[in-house]
């Protein structure tokens, strides 16, 4: 677990942790009794290696492992064995939202992919730890960007048509024809869910949400057939 100022932050990319979650849940049925077995399954030679210890700490920081033992949380089960793509995405976004440093940065920058200079200035203001920003700023930026690739901000998009469709997915009967995205007029996207369609502003946030939904569907091929058209 990393630390800057008064903030703790995970030092492992979230994609690596999601892969670990899937191994723990799918290969070991969500629980192990041996550190050594898990270390080897995650590619470490010994459970005393620094990399393994950091990874376990970060799994707990994101709420993927219980505080004691090597037991997957209900959040991990929603990610590794989701009932729907949106259940998986919501679980991941919830985990990211609980990292106070990531949310403090996002609230200040209003960006999931800020440039290095702006990021470091905001990080210094947030943490009041200039020396650590100089030493760790680039590493923290890369960890932040990686995490935010998986994050959907329901608050920032609460007025968008896409957010409303996404939030209501659990309450709707899933159609046989799943989302199709294509270009419409310049600066707009068209999302089709079955017979329904909605025009969306073409911006990074909406494009990322589309990508996350489609990526989740790829992980669940039995949900239905996905058709994709390029987003220009």
N, C-alpha and C positions, 0 to 999 in steps of 0.2 A: 504494500500500500504506500503510495507516494504522499507527500505532504508539502504544501506551500502556504505560508502564512498560517492561518488557523484551519485551512481546508485540507481534508484528505481526498485523494482521488485514486481510482483504479489505474494500475500501471500496465494492464493487459488489454489489448484490443478486444472490443466486445465480440467481434466475429470469432476470435479464438475461444472466448468463453462460451459462446453459443454452441460451437463445435463440441466443447467439453461437456456441456449440458446434455447434448444429444447422445453422447457416449454413456454418460452416467445413467440416463433414463432408459435408453433403448437397449444398451448392452448389459447393464447391471440392474435393471428393473428399479432404478432410482435409489439404490442404497448399497454401500460397500462397508465391509468391516475392516479392510486392510488398506492403509495408506500406500503400501508398496504396490498393491494391485492397481490402484488408481493412478499412481505416478507412472507406472509402466504403460498403462492404457493411454495416458496423455502425452507419452513420448519423453518421459524423464527417466533417467537411469536409477534414481534413488529418491525416496520421499523427503530426504533432507536437503535436496538441491534447492538453491535459492529460487530458481524459476518456478518450481512446483509450489513452494511455500507462498510465493507471491500470487500465483494463479488461484490457489485455494482461498487466500485472503480476498482476492477480487471477486471470486464467485460468491462469497458471503456478502461482500459490499453491495453487489448488484441484487442480492436477495435470491440467488440461484441455489444456494446451499443453506441448510439449517445452521444455526449458530453452533451447535454441537454435533459431532459425528459427520459422516459423509453421506448425508441424506438430502435428496433433491426436494426442493420446495414445490408447492402447487404451481408457482409461477414457472418453474422449470418444466413441469409436465405440460403446461399449456404451450410452451415453446417447442418441446420435442415431440409431443403427441397432440397437436391442436385439433380441436373439433372443426375449426374453420381457419382460413388464412388470417382473418381479422382478429381472432382470439390470440393467435401467435404474435401479430404485430402490436396489439394493445399491451400484451404482457412485456414485450421488449421495451416499448415506449415508457411504460410505467417504471421499469427498472432504471432506465436512463434518467427519468425525471426525479428519481430519489438521490441522484448524485448532486449535492448542493453546488459544487463548483461548476459543473456543466450548466446547470440552470442559471447560476449567477452570470456566467459568461454570455449565455444565450439572451438573457434579459437585457444585457448592456449592448451587445453587438447587433441584436436582432438578425443574426445571420448564423447559418449552420456551417458555413465555409468562409470565415473571415480571412483577410490577408494577414500575413505575419506581423506587419508593423502595427496595424490596428489591434490585433489580438493581444500583443504584448503590452500595449498601453492600457488596454482594459484590464488585463490580468494583473498588472501592477496596481491599478486603482482598487481592484477587488480585494487583493490579498495584502497590500501594503508590504510586499516582500520583493523589493527590486532585485536584490542579489540572486534570489532563486529564479526570478523571471529571466534574468540574463543566462543562468546556467541551464534551466529546465524548460524555457519557453517553447522551443521548437518541438521538444518531445511531447509536452502537454498539448500543444496545438494539434499534433498528429493524432493523439488519443481522442481529443475532443471531436475532430472532424470525423474520425472513424465511428464514434458513438452516434453522432448526429445524423450519419447516413441512415441509421435505423430508427430515427425518432420522428414521430408525428405529433405536432403540437396542436392538440385539440382546441386549446384556448385561442391561439393565434388565428386559427382557421374556422372558428365557431360560426361565422356568418357566411362561410362559403358553401355553395351547393355540394361540392365534393365532400366536405366535412360532414354535412347532414346525411348524405348517402352512406358514408363510411360508418357514422355513429349508429345508423339504423339497420345496418346489415344483419345483425343478430336477430332482429325482429321481423325480417322479411324472408319469405320463402326463396331460397336461392334458385335463380332461373337456370335453365339448361345452357343458355348462351351466356358466358361470363364476360367481364369487361373487355371492351374493344376501344382502343384509343387511336385517334387519327387527327391530322391537322384540319382546322377549319380556316377561318380568316386569319390574317396575320395577327399574332399576339393572343390567339385563342386556341383552346383544345376542345375536342368533343369526346365525352365519355359516354359509352353505351353500355347499359346493364340490361340484358334481355331486350325488351321492347322500349325501355326507358332510355332517354338520352339527356345529357345536360352539357351546356357550354361552360367552360372554365377559363379563367384568365391563365395565360401561359406564363408561369413564373416558376422559379426553382422549387418553391414549397409544394405546389400542386403536382409538378412533374415528379418530385421525389415520392409523394404519396402514391401516385400511380405506379411507380417502379416498385415500391414496397408491397403494394397489394398484389401485383403480378408475380413478384418474387415469392410471396407467400403461397400463391396458387401453384407455382412450380413445385413447391415442397409437398403439395397434396394433389397428385394427379387425378385422384378419384373424385375430386370435387366437381369436375366437369371439364369440358374442352375449352381451352383458352385460345383466343385468336388475337394476334397482335399486329398492328400496323405501325410503321415508324412514326416517331414524333419528330417533326422537323424543327 
